[in-house]
Amino acid sequence: MSIYHDEVEIEDFEYDEEEEMYYYPCPCGDRFQISKEELIEGEEVATCPSCSLIVKVIYDPVGHPYALCHSFQQLKNFSLPFQEMFKAEEDEETALNEKLGELKLEKN
């Protein structure tokens, strides 16, 4: 069982886009750190490289799938496949409704 120094919301961490790392100040003077990849894999503990303290990172990867996107472009790239999927479903539904309408006209 781990004993956390604190529990910290992901929004309170500083994000370095170049390193894809989240940082939060540690009382020892260094910073707690956790990578974006670790968060995506479900890790929830940020460690300090200079001391033994750890913090629990509070975030909801299921409830907030965009929580790890820190720029508009990342968000846009993440959501684009979903937009295309919904558009394809709408197009298919429209085509089916048109075909159904044609069949009803032929029947009468």
All heavy atoms as an XYZ file, in Angstrom:
888
protein
N       0.847     -1.188      0.000
C       0.000      0.000      0.000
C       0.886      1.243      0.000
O       1.808      1.364      0.781
C      -0.911     -0.007      1.222
C      -1.792      1.193      1.313
S      -2.860      1.057      2.754
C      -3.446      2.703      2.813
N       0.561      2.161     -0.889
C       1.331      3.400     -0.997
C       0.747      4.478     -0.097
O      -0.466      4.572      0.061
C       1.314      3.901     -2.437
O       1.910      2.963     -3.289
N       1.636      5.257      0.459
C       1.203      6.415      1.240
C       1.542      7.650      0.417
O       2.712      7.931      0.141
C       1.892      6.461      2.610
C       1.527      5.212      3.405
C       1.498      7.734      3.357
C       2.221      5.087      4.730
N       0.479      8.349      0.012
C       0.662      9.530     -0.830
C       0.917     10.765      0.019
O       0.283     10.958      1.050
C      -0.588      9.767     -1.690
C      -0.963      8.599     -2.556
C      -2.110      7.851     -2.315
C      -0.158      8.233     -3.626
C      -2.451      6.771     -3.114
C      -0.501      7.154     -4.438
C      -1.642      6.431     -4.168
O      -1.977      5.366     -4.966
N       1.830     11.592     -0.468
C       2.053     12.884      0.170
C       0.808     13.751      0.010
O       0.453     14.508      0.905
C       3.277     13.574     -0.456
C       3.434     14.998     -0.059
N       3.791     15.377      1.210
C       3.231     16.138     -0.753
C       3.818     16.693      1.273
N       3.486     17.188      0.098
N       0.140     13.604     -1.141
C      -1.046     14.413     -1.435
C      -1.770     13.784     -2.624
O      -1.256     12.887     -3.276
C      -0.625     15.847     -1.781
C      -1.726     16.872     -1.613
O      -2.876     16.480     -1.305
O      -1.451     18.069     -1.794
N      -2.970     14.276     -2.877
C      -3.713     13.937     -4.087
C      -3.889     15.230     -4.861
O      -4.360     16.227     -4.314
C      -5.071     13.325     -3.738
C      -4.954     11.987     -3.042
C      -6.294     11.311     -2.806
O      -7.348     11.895     -3.155
O      -6.289     10.192     -2.274
N      -3.499     15.218     -6.136
C      -3.459     16.444     -6.929
C      -4.210     16.250     -8.231
O      -3.993     15.260     -8.947
C      -1.989     16.847     -7.233
C      -1.939     18.162     -8.001
C      -1.168     16.931     -5.952
N      -5.104     17.183     -8.547
C      -5.850     17.155     -9.814
C      -4.882     17.355    -10.984
O      -3.952     18.150    -10.901
C      -6.901     18.277     -9.850
C      -7.957     18.183     -8.778
C      -9.065     17.211     -9.119
O      -9.215     16.859    -10.309
O      -9.768     16.796     -8.189
N      -5.127     16.655    -12.071
C      -4.279     16.763    -13.260
C      -4.204     18.207    -13.765
O      -3.172     18.644    -14.270
C      -4.747     15.796    -14.385
C      -3.728     15.716    -15.527
C      -6.108     16.201    -14.920
C      -2.442     15.043    -15.147
N      -5.288     18.954    -13.577
C      -5.319     20.348    -14.019
C      -4.319     21.219    -13.271
O      -3.934     22.292    -13.742
C      -6.726     20.943    -13.862
C      -7.768     20.337    -14.777
C      -8.381     19.044    -14.223
O      -8.130     18.697    -13.050
O      -9.098     18.370    -14.978
N      -3.891     20.773    -12.077
C      -2.935     21.548    -11.279
C      -1.486     21.282    -11.686
O      -0.581     21.980    -11.251
C      -3.118     21.254     -9.789
C      -4.462     21.732     -9.277
O      -5.017     22.696     -9.859
O      -4.972     21.143     -8.310
N      -1.262     20.274    -12.499
C       0.082     19.979    -12.994
C       0.416     20.915    -14.148
O      -0.459     21.377    -14.865
C       0.155     18.534    -13.496
C       0.364     17.504    -12.430
C      -0.664     17.157    -11.569
C       1.590     16.866    -12.284
C      -0.492     16.204    -10.591
C       1.779     15.908    -11.303
C       0.733     15.571    -10.450
N       1.697     21.158    -14.338
C       2.183     21.907    -15.489
C       2.539     20.882    -16.558
O       3.187     19.869    -16.270
C       3.428     22.707    -15.099
C       4.071     23.465    -16.233
C       5.375     24.128    -15.791
O       5.449     24.571    -14.634
O       6.300     24.167    -16.614
N       2.091     21.121    -17.792
C       2.355     20.170    -18.868
C       3.417     20.701    -19.805
O       3.345     21.831    -20.277
C       1.071     19.867    -19.651
C       1.260     18.835    -20.738
C       1.527     17.512    -20.416
C       1.186     19.189    -22.080
C       1.700     16.549    -21.408
C       1.349     18.230    -23.081
C       1.612     16.924    -22.736
O       1.784     15.985    -23.714
N       4.419     19.878    -20.091
C       5.477     20.210    -21.040
C       5.194     19.424    -22.318
O       5.376     18.199    -22.358
C       6.839     19.830    -20.461
C       7.989     20.215    -21.372
O       7.899     19.994    -22.608
O       8.998     20.740    -20.858
N       4.728     20.124    -23.358
C       4.342     19.461    -24.607
C       5.520     18.789    -25.296
O       5.361     17.730    -25.902
C       3.684     20.463    -25.563
C       2.304     20.864    -25.133
C       1.571     21.663    -26.189
O       1.736     21.365    -27.392
O       0.829     22.577    -25.804
N       6.694     19.404    -25.198
C       7.871     18.857    -25.859
C       8.264     17.501    -25.259
O       8.571     16.560    -25.978
C       9.036     19.844    -25.726
C      10.055     19.731    -26.828
C      11.034     20.880    -26.764
O      10.652     21.996    -27.160
O      12.164     20.651    -26.304
N       8.247     17.421    -23.938
C       8.616     16.185    -23.245
C       7.428     15.261    -23.008
O       7.612     14.111    -22.611
C       9.255     16.516    -21.888
C      10.552     17.273    -21.979
C      11.125     17.605    -20.611
O      10.569     17.139    -19.590
O      12.129     18.328    -20.559
N       6.214     15.789    -23.208
C       4.969     15.072    -22.910
C       4.969     14.581    -21.457
O       4.667     13.428    -21.162
C       4.724     13.928    -23.895
C       4.460     14.417    -25.305
C       3.929     13.337    -26.229
O       4.258     12.148    -26.028
O       3.177     13.693    -27.152
N       5.341     15.503    -20.563
C       5.436     15.207    -19.133
C       4.614     16.222    -18.347
O       4.514     17.392    -18.722
C       6.883     15.287    -18.638
C       7.800     14.212    -19.160
S       7.503     12.597    -18.424
C       8.116     12.838    -16.779
N       4.026     15.743    -17.253
C       3.314     16.591    -16.307
C       4.197     16.787    -15.090
O       4.813     15.823    -14.602
C       2.001     15.926    -15.880
C       0.958     15.873    -16.957
C       0.955     14.853    -17.902
C      -0.037     16.850    -17.032
C      -0.007     14.800    -18.895
C      -1.008     16.798    -18.017
C      -0.987     15.779    -18.942
O      -1.945     15.731    -19.923
N       4.263     18.027    -14.596
C       5.101     18.356    -13.439
C       4.284     19.082    -12.379
O       3.395     19.881    -12.698
C       6.267     19.257    -13.866
C       7.237     18.597    -14.816
C       7.210     18.887    -16.176
C       8.180     17.686    -14.346
C       8.105     18.284    -17.051
C       9.077     17.084    -15.218
C       9.035     17.388    -16.567
O       9.924     16.787    -17.432
N       4.646     18.807    -11.123
C       4.005     19.474     -9.991
C       5.075     19.685     -8.917
O       5.868     18.777     -8.650
C       2.860     18.612     -9.436
C       2.055     19.293     -8.358
C       1.105     20.254     -8.680
C       2.268     18.982     -7.017
C       0.369     20.885     -7.692
C       1.534     19.612     -6.026
C       0.589     20.559     -6.368
O      -0.136     21.191     -5.397
N       5.127     20.875     -8.294
C       6.183     21.162     -7.318
C       6.182     20.194     -6.128
O       5.132     19.876     -5.572
C       5.855     22.578     -6.839
C       4.964     23.166     -7.880
C       4.221     22.011     -8.484
N       7.370     19.749     -5.757
C       7.548     18.882     -4.595
C       8.115     19.721     -3.448
O       8.904     20.648     -3.695
C       8.515     17.749     -4.941
S       8.843     16.606     -3.570
N       7.746     19.415     -2.215
C       8.278     20.183     -1.077
C       9.810     20.169     -0.983
O      10.401     21.087     -0.400
C       7.665     19.492      0.144
C       6.457     18.794     -0.359
C       6.773     18.421     -1.780
N      10.461     19.160     -1.560
C      11.926     19.086     -1.486
C      12.599     20.098     -2.407
O      13.811     20.287     -2.345
C      12.410     17.669     -1.799
S      12.440     17.253     -3.563
N      11.828     20.739     -3.284
C      12.394     21.717     -4.211
C      12.423     21.217     -5.651
O      12.583     22.001     -6.582
N      12.322     19.930     -5.843
C      12.267     19.360     -7.189
C      10.802     19.323     -7.626
O       9.969     20.061     -7.086
C      12.890     17.960     -7.185
C      13.398     17.535     -8.569
O      13.025     18.176     -9.571
O      14.155     16.551     -8.635
N      10.465     18.467     -8.584
C       9.084     18.368     -9.061
C       8.661     16.914     -9.182
O       9.433     16.065     -9.621
C       8.933     19.037    -10.432
C       9.288     20.496    -10.456
C       9.096     21.094    -11.822
N      10.007     20.491    -12.806
C      10.033     20.795    -14.086
N       9.198     21.705    -14.553
N      10.863     20.217    -14.904
N       7.399     16.648     -8.818
C       6.804     15.355     -9.112
C       6.637     15.304    -10.615
O       6.413     16.338    -11.264
C       5.429     15.216     -8.453
C       5.464     15.205     -6.956
C       5.111     16.332     -6.228
C       5.846     14.059     -6.267
C       5.122     16.330     -4.850
C       5.863     14.045     -4.879
C       5.513     15.175     -4.167
N       6.696     14.101    -11.181
C       6.520     13.989    -12.627
C       5.820     12.694    -12.982
O       5.938     11.685    -12.295
C       7.863     14.069    -13.347
C       8.846     13.001    -12.943
C      10.217     13.234    -13.558
O      10.682     14.370    -13.687
N      10.869     12.154    -13.955
N       5.061     12.794    -14.069
C       4.401     11.625    -14.646
C       4.225     11.920    -16.134
O       3.909     13.049    -16.524
C       3.055     11.309    -13.944
C       2.489      9.971    -14.419
C       2.060     12.450    -14.108
C       1.346      9.441    -13.561
N       4.465     10.924    -16.964
C       4.375     11.145    -18.409
C       2.945     10.980    -18.902
O       2.128     10.298    -18.270
C       5.294     10.172    -19.163
O       4.780      8.860    -19.099
N       2.683     11.575    -20.028
C       1.375     11.436    -20.673
C       1.111      9.969    -20.976
O       0.010      9.468    -20.757
C       1.360     12.267    -21.951
C       0.092     12.159    -22.763
C       0.204     13.019    -24.010
C      -0.955     12.834    -24.939
N      -0.824     13.652    -26.149
N       2.143      9.262    -21.433
C       1.998      7.844    -21.760
C       1.625      7.032    -20.520
O       0.778      6.142    -20.580
C       3.302      7.312    -22.362
C       3.211      5.882    -22.832
C       4.475      5.418    -23.536
O       5.097      6.205    -24.245
O       4.818      4.237    -23.348
N       2.241      7.339    -19.381
C       1.910      6.631    -18.143
C       0.449      6.846    -17.765
O      -0.237      5.910    -17.337
C       2.819      7.095    -16.992
C       4.251      6.637    -17.127
C       5.159      7.252    -16.088
O       5.058      8.476    -15.841
O       5.981      6.514    -15.516
N      -0.030      8.074    -17.914
C      -1.424      8.366    -17.605
C      -2.369      7.596    -18.522
O      -3.367      7.039    -18.074
C      -1.700      9.865    -17.707
C      -1.105     10.720    -16.594
C      -1.203     12.195    -16.958
C      -1.793     10.442    -15.274
N      -2.046      7.560    -19.788
C      -2.876      6.840    -20.753
C      -2.928      5.356    -20.404
O      -3.959      4.712    -20.554
C      -2.361      7.064    -22.191
C      -2.605      8.519    -22.606
C      -3.002      6.102    -23.179
C      -1.943      8.927    -23.900
N      -1.812      4.825    -19.897
C      -1.748      3.411    -19.510
C      -2.422      3.135    -18.172
O      -2.474      1.994    -17.734
C      -0.289      2.956    -19.470
C       0.352      2.909    -20.836
C       1.845      2.625    -20.789
O       2.419      2.524    -19.678
O       2.445      2.527    -21.866
N      -2.923      4.196    -17.495
C      -3.645      4.000    -16.248
C      -2.853      4.284    -14.980
O      -3.368      4.134    -13.876
N      -1.599      4.681    -15.128
C      -0.791      5.024    -13.952
C      -1.398      6.239    -13.263
O      -1.902      7.135    -13.923
C       0.653      5.326    -14.362
C       1.573      5.680    -13.218
C       1.723      4.548    -12.215
O       2.159      3.452    -12.597
O       1.363      4.777    -11.036
N      -1.360      6.269    -11.949
C      -1.931      7.404    -11.220
C      -0.998      7.939    -10.151
O      -1.400      8.744     -9.318
C      -3.269      7.018    -10.596
C      -3.204      5.883     -9.620
C      -4.550      5.505     -9.044
O      -5.586      5.867     -9.618
O      -4.562      4.860     -7.994
N       0.276      7.525    -10.186
C       1.243      7.979     -9.192
C       2.340      8.791     -9.868
O       3.010      8.314    -10.785
C       1.876      6.778     -8.445
C       2.939      7.266     -7.466
C       0.809      5.976     -7.718
N       2.505     10.034     -9.402
C       3.601     10.878     -9.873
C       4.706     10.808     -8.822
O       4.447     10.887     -7.623
C       3.134     12.319    -10.071
N       5.928     10.629     -9.289
C       7.062     10.484     -8.385
C       7.981     11.684     -8.462
O       8.015     12.389     -9.464
C       7.872      9.219     -8.735
O       8.322      9.333    -10.091
C       7.032      7.960     -8.589
N       8.738     11.891     -7.388
C       9.766     12.919     -7.377
C      11.103     12.215     -7.558
O      11.401     11.264     -6.830
C       9.756     13.686     -6.058
S      11.086     14.922     -5.972
N      11.911     12.667     -8.528
C      13.195     12.000     -8.763
C      14.237     12.277     -7.668
O      15.243     11.584     -7.585
C      13.652     12.551    -10.115
C      12.945     13.853    -10.262
C      11.651     13.724     -9.512
N      13.970     13.253     -6.791
C      14.957     13.636     -5.783
C      14.658     13.141     -4.374
O      15.513     13.216     -3.507
C      15.087     15.168     -5.734
O      15.539     15.651     -6.967
N      13.436     12.690     -4.119
C      13.087     12.211     -2.780
C      12.105     11.045     -2.890
O      11.779     10.612     -3.981
C      12.526     13.348     -1.911
S      10.865     13.886     -2.374
N      11.637     10.563     -1.783
C      10.761      9.384     -1.797
C       9.271      9.726     -1.818
O       8.441      8.829     -1.802
C      11.064      8.509     -0.578
O      10.802      9.242      0.614
N       8.928     11.006     -1.877
C       7.521     11.389     -1.871
C       6.850     11.030     -3.194
O       7.460     11.087     -4.269
C       7.361     12.886     -1.609
C       7.779     13.387     -0.230
C       7.614     14.906     -0.153
C       6.983     12.716      0.866
N       5.571     10.679     -3.100
C       4.743     10.419     -4.285
C       3.398     11.108     -4.083
O       2.978     11.340     -2.949
C       4.534      8.914     -4.542
C       3.848      8.233     -3.352
C       5.846      8.232     -4.892
C       3.469      6.772     -3.584
N       2.750     11.455     -5.184
C       1.399     12.014     -5.116
C       0.496     11.193     -6.024
O       0.930     10.632     -7.030
C       1.319     13.507     -5.531
C       2.034     14.393     -4.531
C       1.833     13.736     -6.928
N      -0.760     11.123     -5.628
C      -1.758     10.470     -6.465
C      -2.324     11.511     -7.416
O      -2.737     12.595     -6.998
C      -2.882      9.880     -5.611
C      -3.921      9.140     -6.428
C      -4.936      8.454     -5.547
C      -5.923      7.665     -6.396
N      -6.879      6.937     -5.569
N      -2.342     11.186     -8.692
C      -2.862     12.088     -9.719
C      -4.343     11.783     -9.896
O      -4.732     10.654    -10.168
C      -2.116     11.917    -11.048
C      -2.650     12.900    -12.086
C      -0.616     12.095    -10.847
N      -5.171     12.810     -9.739
C      -6.615     12.660     -9.862
C      -7.042     13.093    -11.266
O      -6.839     14.235    -11.665
C      -7.370     13.508     -8.808
C      -6.854     13.212     -7.402
C      -8.870     13.290     -8.923
C      -7.015     11.788     -6.954
N      -7.596     12.159    -12.004
C      -8.140     12.449    -13.333
C      -9.104     11.337    -13.698
O      -9.080     10.263    -13.102
C      -7.032     12.570    -14.386
C      -6.342     11.272    -14.713
C      -6.611     10.598    -15.889
C      -5.411     10.711    -13.839
C      -5.991      9.403    -16.188
C      -4.782      9.519    -14.129
C      -5.070      8.869    -15.304
O      -4.457      7.684    -15.597
N      -9.957     11.599    -14.668
C     -10.956     10.625    -15.084
C     -10.776     10.341    -16.567
O     -11.326     11.038    -17.412
C     -12.359     11.162    -14.802
C     -13.448     10.151    -15.117
O     -13.116      9.020    -15.533
O     -14.622     10.496    -14.947
N      -9.969      9.321    -16.910
C      -9.726      9.052    -18.325
C     -10.953      8.564    -19.074
O     -11.039      8.723    -20.273
C      -8.649      7.960    -18.297
C      -8.802      7.313    -16.967
C      -9.303      8.386    -16.023
N     -11.916      7.986    -18.365
C     -13.133      7.503    -19.022
C     -14.122      8.643    -19.211
O     -14.679      8.838    -20.274
C     -13.780      6.348    -18.216
C     -15.091      5.927    -18.847
C     -12.812      5.192    -18.109
N     -14.329      9.413    -18.164
C     -15.292     10.500    -18.218
C     -14.837     11.682    -19.047
O     -15.639     12.440    -19.559
N     -13.529     11.821    -19.178
C     -12.978     12.960    -19.913
C     -11.914     12.471    -20.887
O     -10.728     12.589    -20.620
C     -12.385     13.986    -18.950
C     -13.378     14.497    -17.970
N     -14.358     15.381    -18.312
C     -13.567     14.218    -16.664
C     -15.096     15.648    -17.243
N     -14.653     14.947    -16.243
N     -12.324     11.925    -22.014
C     -11.334     11.384    -22.946
C     -10.416     12.441    -23.526
O      -9.353     12.119    -24.014
C     -12.178     10.745    -24.039
C     -13.502     11.407    -23.945
C     -13.688     11.776    -22.506
N     -10.808     13.714    -23.450
C      -9.961     14.772    -23.977
C      -9.043     15.353    -22.910
O      -8.311     16.286    -23.178
C     -10.806     15.907    -24.564
C     -11.811     15.433    -25.576
C     -13.151     15.747    -25.453
C     -11.427     14.663    -26.657
C     -14.071     15.301    -26.383
C     -12.339     14.216    -27.588
C     -13.658     14.553    -27.445
O     -14.569     14.116    -28.353
N      -9.067     14.824    -21.707
C      -8.287     15.388    -20.610
C      -6.799     15.422    -20.923
O      -6.088     16.275    -20.421
C      -8.526     14.606    -19.325
N      -6.334     14.534    -21.740
C      -4.915     14.479    -22.031
C      -4.543     15.218    -23.313
O      -3.412     15.177    -23.743
C      -4.452     13.028    -22.112
C      -4.695     12.229    -20.835
C      -4.273     10.788    -21.037
C      -3.953     12.838    -19.672
N      -5.481     15.898    -23.939
C      -5.217     16.702    -25.128
C      -5.009     18.147    -24.688
O      -5.903     18.749    -24.135
C      -6.382     16.625    -26.114
S      -6.672     14.966    -26.730
N      -3.834     18.676    -24.967
C      -3.532     20.006    -24.474
C      -3.428     21.058    -25.554
O      -2.958     22.158    -25.312
C      -2.247     19.982    -23.655
C      -2.478     19.422    -22.304
N      -2.893     20.184    -21.255
C      -2.409     18.160    -21.846
C      -3.054     19.426    -20.201
N      -2.768     18.186    -20.530
N      -3.848     20.748    -26.725
C      -3.886     21.774    -27.755
C      -5.086     21.505    -28.643
O      -5.578     20.385    -28.723
C      -2.606     21.769    -28.593
O      -2.563     20.635    -29.437
N      -5.547     22.542    -29.304
C      -6.696     22.390    -30.192
C      -6.416     21.354    -31.268
O      -7.269     20.539    -31.588
C      -7.064     23.733    -30.825
C      -8.190     23.618    -31.809
C      -9.491     23.439    -31.363
C      -7.956     23.657    -33.161
C     -10.540     23.307    -32.260
C      -9.002     23.535    -34.062
C     -10.292     23.360    -33.608
N      -5.199     21.354    -31.793
C      -4.863     20.409    -32.860
C      -4.947     18.975    -32.365
O      -5.469     18.106    -33.053
C      -3.456     20.693    -33.419
C      -3.139     19.884    -34.661
C      -4.099     20.150    -35.813
O      -4.472     21.283    -36.065
N      -4.516     19.108    -36.501
N      -4.450     18.704    -31.147
C      -4.550     17.357    -30.600
C      -6.010     16.964    -30.438
O      -6.398     15.843    -30.751
C      -3.849     17.265    -29.248
C      -2.339     17.247    -29.348
C      -1.718     17.226    -27.976
O      -2.093     18.001    -27.111
N      -0.758     16.347    -27.786
N      -6.821     17.877    -29.929
C      -8.240     17.603    -29.732
C      -8.913     17.338    -31.071
O      -9.686     16.399    -31.225
C      -8.909     18.774    -29.009
C     -10.387     18.637    -28.726
C     -10.654     17.411    -27.852
C     -10.908     19.885    -28.044
N      -8.588     18.163    -32.051
C      -9.162     18.005    -33.385
C      -8.763     16.657    -33.975
O      -9.590     15.936    -34.520
C      -8.670     19.148    -34.274
C      -9.248     19.167    -35.661
C      -8.759     20.389    -36.402
C      -8.994     20.257    -37.876
N      -8.384     21.336    -38.627
N      -7.490     16.286    -33.847
C      -7.013     15.008    -34.376
C      -7.665     13.836    -33.657
O      -7.926     12.803    -34.254
C      -5.497     14.902    -34.262
C      -4.779     15.840    -35.206
O      -5.355     16.358    -36.153
N      -3.518     16.089    -34.929
N      -7.930     13.991    -32.369
C      -8.549     12.927    -31.588
C     -10.001     12.728    -31.988
O     -10.461     11.610    -32.121
C      -8.462     13.264    -30.091
C      -9.030     12.196    -29.203
C      -8.265     11.105    -28.843
C     -10.327     12.281    -28.729
C      -8.777     10.110    -28.027
C     -10.853     11.295    -27.912
C     -10.069     10.210    -27.567
N     -10.722     13.819    -32.202
C     -12.157     13.713    -32.446
C     -12.511     13.491    -33.911
O     -13.621     13.064    -34.219
C     -12.875     14.963    -31.930
O     -12.465     16.107    -32.641
N     -11.591     13.730    -34.829
C     -11.885     13.626    -36.253
C     -12.410     12.243    -36.658
O     -13.416     12.156    -37.362
C     -10.654     13.997    -37.084
C     -10.880     14.144    -38.581
C     -11.950     15.198    -38.862
C      -9.594     14.503    -39.284
N     -11.794     11.143    -36.216
C     -12.345      9.827    -36.608
C     -13.780      9.628    -36.127
O     -14.576      8.995    -36.818
C     -11.401      8.829    -35.921
C     -10.145      9.583    -35.686
C     -10.558     11.007    -35.468
N     -14.126     10.169    -34.969
C     -15.487     10.039    -34.462
C     -16.450     10.849    -35.313
O     -17.551     10.403    -35.613
C     -15.568     10.478    -32.997
C     -14.804      9.578    -32.076
C     -13.620      9.995    -31.512
C     -15.262      8.297    -31.790
C     -12.903      9.160    -30.676
C     -14.556      7.457    -30.958
C     -13.366      7.885    -30.397
N     -16.031     12.039    -35.731
C     -16.878     12.864    -36.583
C     -17.130     12.154    -37.910
O     -18.255     12.138    -38.409
C     -16.213     14.220    -36.834
C     -16.116     15.085    -35.606
C     -15.266     16.327    -35.855
O     -14.757     16.547    -36.953
N     -15.111     17.137    -34.826
N     -16.089     11.551    -38.467
C     -16.233     10.838    -39.739
C     -17.157      9.627    -39.577
O     -17.972      9.343    -40.452
C     -14.858     10.402    -40.250
C     -13.998     11.571    -40.697
C     -12.567     11.169    -41.020
O     -12.200      9.990    -40.815
O     -11.816     12.039    -41.475
N     -17.029      8.939    -38.449
C     -17.872      7.772    -38.198
C     -19.349      8.186    -38.123
O     -20.209      7.560    -38.728
C     -17.447      7.102    -36.889
C     -18.256      5.863    -36.532
S     -17.710      5.102    -34.998
C     -18.207      6.339    -33.803
N     -19.643      9.265    -37.390
C     -21.025      9.715    -37.260
C     -21.563     10.222    -38.595
O     -22.710     10.005    -38.928
C     -21.166     10.788    -36.184
C     -20.928     10.263    -34.794
C     -20.051     10.897    -33.949
C     -21.586      9.130    -34.342
C     -19.830     10.404    -32.675
C     -21.366      8.642    -33.072
C     -20.483      9.274    -32.225
N     -20.724     10.876    -39.383
C     -21.133     11.366    -40.691
C     -21.479     10.182    -41.599
O     -22.487     10.202    -42.304
C     -20.017     12.213    -41.318
C     -20.313     12.703    -42.721
C     -21.374     13.765    -42.742
C     -21.509     14.342    -44.130
N     -22.828     14.291    -44.666
N     -20.671      9.128    -41.556
C     -20.940      7.940    -42.373
C     -22.255      7.301    -41.961
O     -23.032      6.862    -42.820
C     -19.792      6.938    -42.233
N     -22.534      7.245    -40.667
C     -23.802      6.686    -40.192
C     -24.980      7.523    -40.654
O     -26.015      6.992    -41.065
C     -23.803      6.574    -38.666
C     -22.924      5.456    -38.144
C     -22.919      5.376    -36.633
O     -23.648      6.133    -35.962
O     -22.169      4.531    -36.110
N     -24.836      8.861    -40.607
C     -25.908      9.748    -41.071
C     -26.152      9.560    -42.560
O     -27.303      9.500    -43.010
C     -25.543     11.208    -40.783
C     -25.604     11.583    -39.319
C     -25.105     13.004    -39.065
O     -24.766     13.724    -40.038
O     -25.051     13.385    -37.897
N     -25.060      9.448    -43.344
C     -25.194      9.247    -44.781
C     -25.904      7.935    -45.085
O     -26.756      7.862    -45.970
C     -23.814      9.263    -45.460
C     -23.166     10.636    -45.441
O     -23.864     11.630    -45.151
O     -21.943     10.713    -45.706
N     -25.553      6.893    -44.341
C     -26.185      5.591    -44.543
C     -27.672      5.645    -44.192
O     -28.509      5.118    -44.923
C     -25.491      4.537    -43.671
C     -26.012      3.130    -43.879
C     -25.268      2.110    -43.043
O     -24.163      2.394    -42.567
O     -25.823      1.012    -42.872
N     -28.004      6.331    -43.107
C     -29.403      6.456    -42.705
C     -30.196      7.230    -43.750
O     -31.312      6.852    -44.118
C     -29.506      7.153    -41.342
C     -30.923      7.255    -40.833
C     -31.010      7.907    -39.460
O     -29.974      8.104    -38.817
O     -32.132      8.236    -39.059
N     -29.615      8.290    -44.284
C     -30.275      9.080    -45.324
C     -30.532      8.228    -46.564
O     -31.631      8.258    -47.131
C     -29.416     10.310    -45.688
O     -29.228     11.100    -44.522
C     -30.057     11.146    -46.771
N     -29.532      7.451    -46.977
C     -29.679      6.598    -48.159
C     -30.771      5.547    -47.940
O     -31.576      5.287    -48.842
C     -28.345      5.926    -48.489
N     -30.818      4.969    -46.743
C     -31.846      3.970    -46.444
C     -33.241      4.588    -46.458
O     -34.195      3.983    -46.968
C     -31.577      3.309    -45.095
C     -30.383      2.353    -45.048
C     -30.105      1.923    -43.616
C     -30.637      1.144    -45.932
N     -33.374      5.785    -45.904
C     -34.666      6.468    -45.901
C     -35.118      6.806    -47.316
O     -36.299      6.700    -47.645
C     -34.621      7.726    -45.029
C     -34.630      7.404    -43.554
O     -35.126      6.361    -43.133
N     -34.076      8.290    -42.748
N     -34.178      7.218    -48.169
C     -34.518      7.513    -49.550
C     -34.979      6.246    -50.274
O     -35.962      6.261    -51.015
C     -33.315      8.130    -50.278
C     -33.010      9.545    -49.843
C     -31.716     10.087    -50.456
O     -31.033      9.362    -51.219
O     -31.398     11.250    -50.150
N     -34.278      5.156    -50.050
C     -34.638      3.874    -50.680
C     -36.018      3.427    -50.196
O     -36.839      2.969    -50.993
C     -33.578      2.825    -50.342
C     -33.754      1.539    -51.053
C     -33.489      1.709    -52.540
C     -33.530      0.377    -53.237
N     -33.463      0.506    -54.676
N     -36.282      3.570    -48.893
C     -37.585      3.214    -48.333
C     -38.686      4.054    -48.972
O     -39.755      3.547    -49.320
C     -37.575      3.405    -46.817
C     -38.833      3.014    -46.066
C     -39.125      1.528    -46.251
C     -38.701      3.327    -44.585
N     -38.410      5.343    -49.160
C     -39.380      6.223    -49.808
C     -39.662      5.794    -51.232
O     -40.813      5.801    -51.685
N     -38.632      5.377    -51.965
C     -38.813      4.902    -53.340
C     -39.653      3.628    -53.369
O     -40.512      3.456    -54.233
C     -37.436      4.628    -53.983
C     -36.624      5.868    -54.247
C     -35.202      5.549    -54.687
O     -34.883      4.359    -54.949
O     -34.405      6.497    -54.765
N     -39.398      2.725    -52.425
C     -40.157      1.473    -52.377
C     -41.633      1.730    -52.085
O     -42.507      1.072    -52.650
C     -39.564      0.524    -51.347
C     -38.189     -0.061    -51.666
C     -37.639     -0.820    -50.482
C     -38.273     -0.956    -52.894
N     -41.927      2.674    -51.218
C     -43.318      2.998    -50.890
C     -44.028      3.574    -52.108
O     -45.183      3.283    -52.358
C     -43.378      3.991    -49.733
C     -43.098      3.358    -48.390
C     -43.212      4.377    -47.280
C     -42.913      3.725    -45.932
N     -42.972      4.702    -44.837
N     -43.335      4.407    -52.899
C     -43.931      4.990    -54.090
C     -44.229      3.897    -55.128
O     -45.262      3.927    -55.798
C     -43.002      6.040    -54.712
C     -42.901      7.364    -53.928
C     -41.874      8.279    -54.591
C     -44.264      8.058    -53.889
N     -43.295      2.940    -55.287
C     -43.502      1.882    -56.254
C     -44.684      0.984    -55.851
O     -45.393      0.477    -56.692
C     -42.229      1.020    -56.373
C     -41.095      1.738    -57.047
C     -39.803      0.927    -57.041
O     -39.817     -0.261    -56.662
O     -38.775      1.501    -57.407
N     -44.887      0.777    -54.586
C     -45.946     -0.075    -54.086
C     -47.324      0.532    -54.376
O     -48.278     -0.170    -54.667
C     -45.767     -0.307    -52.584
C     -46.719     -1.323    -52.004
C     -46.420     -1.552    -50.537
C     -47.386     -2.550    -49.942
N     -47.155     -2.779    -48.527
N     -47.441      1.847    -54.250
C     -48.730      2.514    -54.449
C     -48.981      2.592    -55.921
O     -49.743      2.487    -56.641
C     -48.725      3.937    -53.870
C     -48.635      3.886    -52.354
O     -49.094      2.924    -51.746
N     -48.053      4.892    -51.781
